[in-house]
């Protein structure tokens, strides 16, 4: 299980492994406790890191399947590519608001890969995250159960895995549909003449700024600036419900989805420091603000998660 995050109140309506008593724990610790309670004979390897190009091959080594429970496109494309290169079935699932879908990507078993279905990621900001757009709480459990079922079928070699077939569930109208998926012989990863054979800059491929391409500061540096009375404007681009749970004193809330309409509320002659939950949305905000001519803009690495951890450690 690969996950660096901690359990938050907003997770509980959709992440069924966690409960009220787990808030503040690492998700790995919470998940391990629940799974061991169900079956104490299960051996768990817990990795408190993000799945990234540097560790992907090592983490996937020796695995029979990769279960894709990601919530961002760079990691989704990376998990696909690693699965193709290492000839491991990739059990895919995704959710948004009232819709969920699942399939098994396995070119080595005659099916397509994720890039055959989605050669190019959507434009940055076109698909909101769960925190931004929300999701019906029961839906992740349904899609996750389908992923679990496909995993069991592959490992136990029973039934017919959902290779070449995309399952789609419209929860709003309770409508089930199935679509055929075909391998693309021109696919740059699993095609007949692949052009991508090693991890690439997935942030760049997905149109997201690389952390090294923008001004950034750590939460320790942010605290030092605030303690020294540095003149700055602190912008929080999370959602109002996240803001109600925790906030940094003096920050101004403008959710990412409202930023373009409210950019006139931001100063251009002052250092502008942007944060979110973990640094992803704020990075997108910083990139957009730079495009609009804001020059002194900084992203807070690790966001509110890192700020809360720093406070807890003090």
HUQUI-V291726 format. One line per field, one symbol per residue. ss: DSSP state (h for helix, s for strand, l for the rest). phi: phi as a letter, one per 30 degrees, with the letter a starting at -180 (. if undefined). psi: psi as a letter, one per 30 degrees, with the letter a starting at -180 (. if undefined). Layout:
# HUQUI-V291726
ss = ???
phi = ???
psi = ???
This chain:
# HUQUI-V291726
ss = lslllsllhhhllllllllhhhlllshhhhhhhhhhhhllllllllsllllllllhhhhhllllssssllllhhhhhhhhhhhhhlllssssssssslssssssslhhhllllhhhhllllllllllllhhhhlslllhhhhhhhhhhhhhhhhhhllllllslssssssllllsssssslllllllllllllllllllllhhhhlllllhhhllsslhhhhhhhhhllllssssslllhhhhhhllllllssllhhhhhhhhhhlllllsssssllllhhhhhhhhhhhhlllllssssllhhhhhhhhhhhl
phi = .cacdcdbeddddbcddcbedcejddddddddddddddbdddccccbdbddbedcddddddiddbccdcdbbdedddddddddddchcdcdcbbbahccbbaabcaedcjcdcddddbdbdddeidcdddddciadeddeddddddddddddedddhbibdddibcdbbcddchccbbbdcbdcdcedccddbdccbbecddddddicddedcbdbbdddddddddddiddacccccddedddddaacejdccbeedcdddcdddcdccbdcccbbdbjdddddddddddddjdcccbcddihdeddddddddd
psi = kjkfllklefffffjfflaeffkflkeeeeeeeeeeeejffkkkjkjhlkjleefeeeefkfkelkjjhlgleeeeeeeeeeeeeghkkjjkkllkcgklllajkiefggallefeeiekllkkffjlleeeflkkefeeeeeeeeeeeeeeeeefhlajlhkgkjkkjjfeghkklkkkkkkjfgkfegaeikfjflkajeeeeggkkkffglklllfeeeeeeeefgkjlkjkjgaleeeeeeklkkflkkjkeffeefgfffkkfgkkjkklbeffeeeeeeeeeeefggkeikkkjkfbeeeeeeeeef.
